[in-house]
Amino acid sequence: MSTCTRKANMKDSLPQLLFCCFAFFQFSALAQPTLGVLDFDNNSLAERQRLEPLRQGLAQMFSSELGQLPALNLVERASLHRVIEEMKLGQAGMIDDKTAQQVGKLAGAQYLLLGSFIYLPGGKLRVDTRVVEVETGRILKAGEETGKEGQLFDMVKALNKKLVKELALKLSATELAKLDNLKNVKFAAIMLYSQGVACEDRKDLNGAKKKYRDAIAADANFTQAKQRLAALEKTKS
């Protein structure tokens, strides 16, 4: 075969090679479920106002932990909030399962994690979650965990493991161990962190930084607060 013929064959096969590569990456992306995490509903009667920032805080906690998993594509909170603002659904309590479906479709999510919490007597919290398939509106899995305020991260951890199982995510032992790395911190620190997330949602980055620093001061072991603060310090105020 002449040099010219070889060059021509290579030239002809290049588009096919590029198409195959593109198709492979597209298939890989589709093979990974895409999940969006909406703000939680506050169903508390007692301490309702005090716990209101936990709506955003819990959503960010779940997002931070699930975002570590390579087998899952996570829709950014900012993207979800843009869709919610465009649909004029920003007021608390305006997002039900039907409107959540619309948010999920516009944000490009295959699944949505919706949840709620309620403050119980004796300083306990109950956290409920459900995974909704955006295309059909079908609830795939509902989970519930109850515990003391100081055990909130244990509840988040248990609910995340249930979600991983329901979505049939294939995780290595190392990846599964990441979900176990979440350690309980003081509830006062969690509330400061939640206030920081709420500040971020309002685009008050300086306020968010202050709240994250306060959260770290309240509990030096609060890894998520350190991660959010580090991320913000890389951006301009």
N, C-alpha and C positions, 0 to 999 in steps of 0.2 A: 504494500500500500504506500502511495506516495505521501510526501509531507503535506502537500496541499489537500489531499483527500482526508488525512487524519485531522487537519485543522478544521476542515468543513464539517466532519462528523462531530468534533468537539463543540463547534459552534451550534450545530443543530441540537445537540443534547443538552446544552446549557439551560434553555428555557424549561425543559422537562425536569432537570435537576432542581432548579429554583422552585418549580411548582410543587415537587415532592417535599422539599424542605418546608415550604409554606404550609402545605397540607398537614405535615407532621406536627408543626407547632400549633396549628389551629385545632387539631384533634386533641393534643395534650391539654390545651386550655379548656376545651369543652369537657374533657374527662374530669376536670376538677370542678366540683360544685362551687357555685358563687353564692355567698351568703351576705345578707345585710342585717345589721342589728339595730332595731329601732329603740328609741327611749322607752323606758319602762313606765307603766302606769302606777301611780301612787294611790292605793286603795285604803290607806290608813285612815282611821277615825281619830285615834289618839296620836299626838305628835305629828300631825299631817304637815303643817307648815314647816316645821323644823326639818322634816325628812324630804321635802320637795326636791332639793338638789340631787338626791340619790337617784332620781329618774335618769338623769344624764350620766351620773357616776357609775351606776351599775352597767349601763349600756357600754360605756368605755372600758370597764373592767373585762366584760365578756369579749369585746373586740380585741383588746390587747392580748388576751390569752389565746384566743382562736387565731389571731393574726400570726402567731408563731409557727403555725402548721403549714408546711409546704403543700399538703394535699387539699388545701382549701383556699379559694380566692375570696378575699373579704372586700366588700364595697366600703369605701372610706366614708366616715361619718359626714364629712363635708359634702360629699356627693348626695347622700341621703337628705341632708338638710337643705341643699339647694332645691331638690325636687319638692320637698315639703313646703318650702317658701313659695315656689312657683305655683303650687296647688292651693296656696293660702290655707294650709292646715296647721300652722304653727301653734295655735292655741292648744293648751293642754286638754286632752280628752276628745279631740276632734278626729283622731285616727282610729277607726275600727278595722275589722278584718278586711272589709271590702275596699276601703280606701288604702289600707296597707298593701293590698295586692297591686293597686294602681301605682303606688310609690315604688314597689319592688320592680315592676315592669319598666318604669321610666328610668330607674337607677341601674337596670341591667342585672338584677339579682334573680337567681333561680329559686332561692329559698329566703325566707325572712325569719329571724328570731324575734319573737314578741314576748314580752314578759310583764309581770306586775309584782308588787310587794305590799305587804301589810304589816304594820307594827302590832304586836300582840302583848298582852299583859306579861309582866315579869321580864321586860327587856328583851323579848324575843322577836325575831323577824321570820316571816314566811315569804319565800321567793318562788314564784310560779313562772315557768317558761313554756312556750309552745313553738314548734317549728312548722311553718306554713309553706306549702309548695305554691309559688307565685302563679304558675300557669293555671292551676286548677282550684286554688283556694283550699285545698285539702290539708287538714292538720295531720302531720306525719307523726308527731310525738309531743306529748305534754309531760312536763316534769315538775316536781315540787320538792322543796327542801325547807326545813324549819330548824332554827337554831338560835343561840344567843347572838347578840350584836357582834361580839368579838369573834364569832365563828363564821362571819359572812363569807370570807374567802374559801372556807371549806365547802360552803353551799355552792358557790360559783364553780369550784373545781368539780364537784359531783355532777352538777347539771351539764357542764361542758363535756364530761365523759359520756353522759347519756346521749348528747347530741352527736358526738363523734361516732358512737355505735349506730345511731339511727341513720346517719348519712353514709354508713358503711365506708368510712375513710380508712384507707390502709396506711397505718402509721408504724414506723419502726419503734423499737424499744426506747431509743433516745428521744424520739418525738413525743411518745407517750409520757416519758419522764418529765418533759417540759411542763405538762399540765399539772404535775405533782409539785412543781417548784414553788407554786403560789403558797405563801405563808400568811397566816392571820396577822393582822395589825390592829392597833387600837381603833375603835369605832370613831372616836373623835377625829383621828387622822383621815379616815375614809370620808367623813363629812366635809372636811376641808378640801380634800382631793375632788370630791363631787362638785363643790363650789367652784373649783378651778376649771373643771370641764365645762360647767355652765358659763363661766367667763369666756372660755375659748369659743363656745358656740355663739356668743354675742360679739365675738371678735375683739374682746377686751384682753389682749395678750399680756399686758403688764399686770392686770388684775389676776389673770390665771397664774402667772409666774409667782406672784406673791402667795397665792393660796397653796400652790405646790410646795413652795419653800416652807410655809407654815405646817403643811402636812408632814413633811420630812422632819421638821423640828419636833412635831408631836410623836412621831415614831420613825426613828432612824433606819428601820428595816423595811420601809415602804418602797419597794423596788419600782412599782408602777408610777408613783409620784416622781421618782428620780428620772425615769424614762421620759415622762411627759415634759418635765422641766428641761431636760437636756435637748429634747426635740425643739422646744420653743426658743431656747437660747441660741439655736442655730439660725433662727429666722429674725427678720427685722421687726422691731416693735411698731 
